[in-house]
Amino acid sequence: MAEQEKEAALPQKENFSEWYNDLLQKGEIMDVRYPVKGLYVWYPFGFNIRRNVYNIMRELLDKDHQETLFPLLIPENEFMKEAEHIKGFEDEVYWVTHGGTSPLDVKLALRPTSETAIYPMYKLWVRSHADLPLKLYQIVNTFRYETKHTRPLIRLREITSFKEAHTVHATWEEAAAQVDEAIRIYTEFYRRLAIPVLPSKRPDWDKFPGADYTIATDALMPDGKTLQVGTAHHLGANFAKTFDITYEDVNGEQVYAHQTCYGVSERSIAALISIHGDDKGLVIPPEIAPVQVVIIPIIFKESTDVLHACENVKKELEDAGVRVKIDASEDRPGAKYYKWEMKGVPVRLELGPRDLKNNAAMLVRRDTGEKRQVSLENISGEVLSMFKAVQTSLYEKAKREVEERIFDCSTHDEIRQNITKGIAKVFWCGRKECGLKLEDEVGAGILGIPTGQEPCEGKCITCGADADTQVYVARTY
């Protein structure tokens, strides 16, 4: 390996924290050197991944949601209306107190989340049962004064890519069905990213402030911790009563609406990078890769024919909708391989004089390193077929790893033995005191009750009482 390649080499992935931080820089995802703690800058390459990821989210939501945009600034009097909600965020809010050098009459909050910005407008917009359901979403930045250890894409003071949906419904049951639909959308979204997620209903002490209940999706990270990568909250009529969101029902009566909200942030990209990446760098599913195929000309003395053939292949692939680059730089082939492996390009296509003589090219998969010589006559079909294989392989590999790292445990000692490797699954009687005692004794939190859980019977891991509920327990980010 050349000296510059040695310098650029990543730490081993088993040193996850160091590997992750290094890969963000070397893979050109985010630059962490911005001079404000907890704020980071997207590189164009990383932002391209972000755009492709969020385009999937838009595609899934736009079937029956509408995208919108609400202001960043929230007046203090609106922000402070919902007491339980505000108590959940009071230590995290950034306040704007001056306009220039003049103190403001009313302080303005930088949104930590947008319920209190959106719902005063919903009061004006919702009039009749004919206006329902109302399903809007926005993708915006939010600000939270995070006092814990910040980490790019995972724990931020500016969340740059917060997709939040806010829906209004006639009944509690319709809102509950929308929460289930949100989790279905998120599961499909993450499947497109080749990430298996675990949905679970959060315990009451960990639900969204002001909600009736919360269901969240978690991804299992390489270091054994879980990352909450999506949440859906049933708000009941709690915010409707605070903001006076009522509608006229079919009988002409004014009744309170029922609401939901659900969000995904750039943690989705943190999970993508962490779960699929390896010691060589990023590994990106084809659908969201900024560059899906890199063509490497293998050039000796005479290069014209090879470069011309590479251009022809590039055009054919682009005509098939593939995002392609030719690396015709003067770097050695090995240096080129290294560069594009770091960037996670799903397929590398090598073409030299010998390949050209055989009317063939070498295809190399980034995820497995598998090489296959294919005919140039059906190069686009071969590449698209390889994309499908890569996508399936990434998802199945990640799913298998999650399944192998969920451990059924019946004692606190068993939890402690397994919690560094993944997720414990235990019986719990449902009492808060037992849940909190469990968390204190094992040094990990209850994620929640897995959705779609089959009926089961056991003994509460803390008090020994009969229990018909199992919960996930894990260390979390």
N, C-alpha and C positions, 0 to 999 in steps of 0.2 A: 504494500500500500504506500502511495506517495505521501510525503510529509504533510502536504496540505490536507490530504484525506484523513490522516491520523489526527490532525488538529480538529477536523470537523466531526470526527466520530462521536456518536452518542454514548452516554453511559449505558450500561446494561439495563434493560427494562425492569429487572428484579429490584434495582434501586429506583423505585417508581417515581418518587417525588423529584429527584434530580433529573431522571430521564424525561419526565413530563415538562419541567421548566426549560430544559435544554432544547427539546423538540419544538416547543412553541416558537423559539427564536430561529433555530436552524431550518425548520420546515416552513418558516415565514408565515406563521399563523398570526402571532401577536408580538408586538414589541413592548416589553415590560418596563422600558426605561423612561416612561413619561413621568415628569416631576411632581406628581400628586399620588399619594398612596391609594392603592385600590382602583386606579384608573389606568387603562391600557389602550394601545393603539393597534387597530387592525392593519396588518400588511395587506396590500392588494390581493395577494394569493389567498390569504386566509379569508378575506372579505368575499372573494369569489366562492369559496366553499360555503360561507354563511349564506350568500344569495341563493345558491342552489338548494341548500337545506330548507330555507324558509319558503322557497318556491313550492316545495313539496307540501309544506304546511298550508300555504295559500290554496293550492290545488284541492286539498282535502276539505278545507273550510268553505271555500267559495261555492260549493254545491248548495249550501243553504244558509250561509252567513254572508254578511256584507262587511267589507273593510272600511274603516273610518279613521279619524284622527282627532283626539281631544287635546286641550292645552296641557302644558307641562306644569303650570303654576296653579295651585289650589288655594283659594282664600281660607284663612284660618277658621272663620266662622262655619264654613261648610265642612272643613276637614275635621273639626272637633265635634260634629254632631253625633256620631255613632260611638258611644263610650267604649264598648268592649273592643271594637275595631281599633280605635285610637290607642288604647292601652297596649295593644299588641305592637304598635309601631312608634310609640312616643319617644323612645330612645334612639330611633334610627332616622328621624326626619331632619333634613336640611331646610333651614328657614331663610327666606329672603326678607331682610328687614329694611333695606334702603333702596330708593331709586336715585342713583347718583349719590349725592351727599344728603338727600332729604329722607328722613325717616318715613316709612309707609304708614298710612292710617290703619291698614289691615295687613298683618304679616301674611306672606305667601309661602306655602310649602312646595318644595320640589317633590313631585309625586313619588312616593315609595311604592304605590300601586294606585289604581285609578278609580276605585269605587266612588270616592267622595268628589271626584271631578266629573264623573259620568252621570251619576244618579240624579243630581239636580236637573239635568237636561231630560232624563227619562221621565221625570215628573211632568215636564211640559209636553213630551212627545206621546206618552201613553194616555189615551183617552177612553178607548172602547175595547171590548173583547175582539173587535175586528183588527185591532193593531197588534194582536198577539198571535204567535210568539214573535218577539223581537230578538234578533240574534246579530250582534255586532262584534267586531274584533278590531284591534289595532296592534301594530308592531312598533314599539317605541323604546326610548331609554327611560329607566327609572333610577332613583337615587336613594341609597340607604347608607346611613352612617354606620358602617360595619366596624365593630371594635375588635372582632376576633382576627386571627391571622388571615390576611387576604390572599387569594390565589387566583391567577388569571382564569377566566371563564367559569370559575367555580364559586368563589366568594369575592364579591366586588362591591365597590362603593358606587360605581355607575354600571348598572346592568344595561348594556347597549342594545339588546335584542330581545326585549320582553314582549312575547305574544300574549296578549290578554283578551279573552272573549268575555262578554257580558250579555246574558240573555234574560228575558222577561217572559213569564208564563202565567197562565190563568190559574193553575192549581199547583199544589205541593207535589202531586204525583207527576205532573208533566215536567216540572223542574227536576225531579229525581230521575226521570227517563233521560233528560238532557245531560245530567252528570254521567250516566252510564254511556251515553253516546260520545261524550267528550273523551272518556277513557278508551272507547273503541277507536276513536280518531287517533289518539296518541299512540295506541298500540300499533296501528297501521303505519303511522308516521315513523315510528322507530323501527318497524320491520323494514321499511324502505331504506333506513340507514344501517340495516343489518344488525340491529341491537335488540336483543330480547329484554323486555321490561317486566317487572313484577308489580302489578297493581294491588293495593291494599287499602282498607279503610283505617284511617288514623285514629288512635285513641283520643278521647275527648280533650285531654290536656295538650294535645299536639295538633288540634284542628285549627283552621284559619280563624282569626279573631272575628267574631260576629256571625259565623256560619253554624248551621244545624249540624253538618258533618262534612268531612273532607275525605276524598279518595285520592291517593297519589300513586305515581308510578316511580319505581326505583330501578336504577341500573347498578349492577355489581362491578366494581372497579378492580383492576389487577391487584391492588394491595389489600383486598378483602373488605374494604369499606363500601358502603352503598352511597350512591349519589341520587338525590331526589331530582328527577328530570321532568316532572310534570305534575300538576295538581288540579283537581276539580272540586269546587266547593258548592254545596247546596246551601243557599243563604236563607231559605224559607221566606218569610215575610219580614224578616228583621230589618233589612235596609229599606224596604218599602214603607214600613211604619215610620222610620226615621226621616225619610225624604218625601213622604206622602205620595208614593207611587201607587195610584189607584186606577181602576178602570170600571166602566159601566158594563155590568154583565147582561146576559140575555133578558133578565127580569127588570132591567133598569136600575139595579142597585149598584152603589159605589162600593167596590171591594178591593182589598189590598192584593197586589200582584205578588207572585213568587219568583225568585231570581236565582241564577247561578253565575259563577265566574270561574274561569279556568285558564291556566297559564303555563307556558313553556319558555325557557330562556336559552341563552347561549351555553348553558350547561349541556344541552343536547350535543353541542360540538365538542365539549370537553369529554363526554362519554364516547363519542365517535373516535376521537384521537386516541384515547386511552385504551379502549377495548380492542381496537383493530391494529394499532401501531405495534412495531417490533423493534429489534435492536438496530435495524437499518433505517428506521424513520417512520413516516406516515404510511398507512395502508388505507386507501380511500375507496369506498364502493363506487362503481363506475357511474351511477346516476348522478352523483354529486361531485365527482372529480373535475376540477377546472380544466385539466388536461387528461383526456381519457386514454390517448395513445401517443407515445413519443416514438418517432422514427429516428433510428440511429444509422446513418450511412457508414458503412465500413469501407473506408477509402484507402487505396494504396497509391500507385503512381497516377493512373488515369482515372479521373473521378466523374467525368461528364455524364457517362451513361448511368452510373449509379445514382447521381443526384437527380437526373432527369426521371429515373424510375421512381425515386422517393417522392418527387413532386406528383407524379401520376397516382401513386398509392394514396398520398395525402388528399388529392382531389376526390378520388373515389370514396374514401372514408368520409370526407366532409359531405359529399352528396348523400351519404347514408345517415347523416345527422351526427357524426362522431366529431368530438373536439380533439384536434390533432396538432402536434408541433413536430417540426423537423429540427433536430439539433445538428446543425452543420458547422458548429464552432470548431476551433482547432484543437480542442482538448482531446486527449486520448480516449478511446472507447471506454476504458475502465472508469475514468473520471466522469464520463457522461452517465454511465450506468449508476454510479454512486449518487450523482446529483438528482437524477429523476426517481431513484428508489427513495431517497430522503423525502421527496415531495409526494410520494405515494401514488404515482401514476399507475393505473391498474394494469396496463399492457404496454410492453416495450416491443417494438418491431425492428429487427436488425436486418439490414439489406446490404450485401457486399457483392463483388464481382462473381463469386462462385454461385451465390444464391440467384443472381440475375441470369446466369447461364442456365440454371435449372428452372427458371421462371418461378422462383419460390422465395419465401422470406421466413425468418425465424421469429416466432411469437413467444414472448416470455411473460408469464404471469407474475405480478408483483407479490401476491399473497402467498403463493406456494413456491415460487421460483421455477415452476415447471416450464420446460422449453418444448416447443413443437414446431416442426417445419411444415409450412402450409403453402399451397399453390397461390400464386398471385391472381389467378383467374377468378377466385371467389374470396378475395381477401376481406371484403366487407362482411360477408356472411360468417367467415371464420372469426373475425373480431367480435361481432355481435354475439355469436355463440359463446365466446370466451367470457364476455361481460356477464351473461346469465350464469355461467358456471362460477365466476368469482363471487357474484352477489349471493348465490345459494350457499356456497362454501363458507363465506364469512359469517352468514347468519347461523348456519348449523353449527359451526365451530363455537361461536359465542354462546349459543343456546346450550350446547353440551357442557361447556365450562361452567355456566350458571347452575345447571342441574347437578353437576358433580360437587358443587360448593354450597349446597343447601343441606344442612345436617339436622336430622331429627334428634332432639336432646330431651332427656328426662330429669336431669339434675343441673344445678347451677355449675358444678364442676365441669360437666360435659359442655355446657355453653362456653365457659372460659377456655376450654381446650380447643374449641372449634372456631371461636369468633374471630380469631386473627386470620383464618383462612376464608371465611365467607359468612353465611347467614345461618343462624340457628332457627329451628322451627319447634315451638313448644306449645303445650296446652296452658291455657290461662282462664281463670274463672270469670274474668271480666271486671273484677273489683279494682278500683283505682289504687287502693293502698297496696294490693298485691303487685300491680303493675309497676308502681314506683319503687317498691322494695326490690323487685327483680332487677330493675335498671340500676339501682344503687349497688347491688351486690355483684353484678357481673360486668359492670363497666361498659354497658352498651344499652341502646334504647330499643323500645318496642316500635318497630316500623308500623305495623298494623295487621289487621285481619285480612288474609288473602281473599280477593274477590272470587266468587264462584267456588268457594270451598265446599267440598262434599261433607255431608253429615259425619261426625266422628265423636268418639267418646274417650275421655282420659281423665287424668288427675292434674289439677293446677300445679304447676311446677314450684309455686311459692308456698301455698297453704295446704295443698293436698286435697282440696275439695273437688267434687265432681265437676268436670268441665266438658263442654261440647264445642269449644272454640280453640283453634290453633292460631298462633301469631308468629310473625317474623320478628327476630331480634337481631340487631346488627350494630356495628360501629358505623357512624355516618359522617359525612362531610358537613 
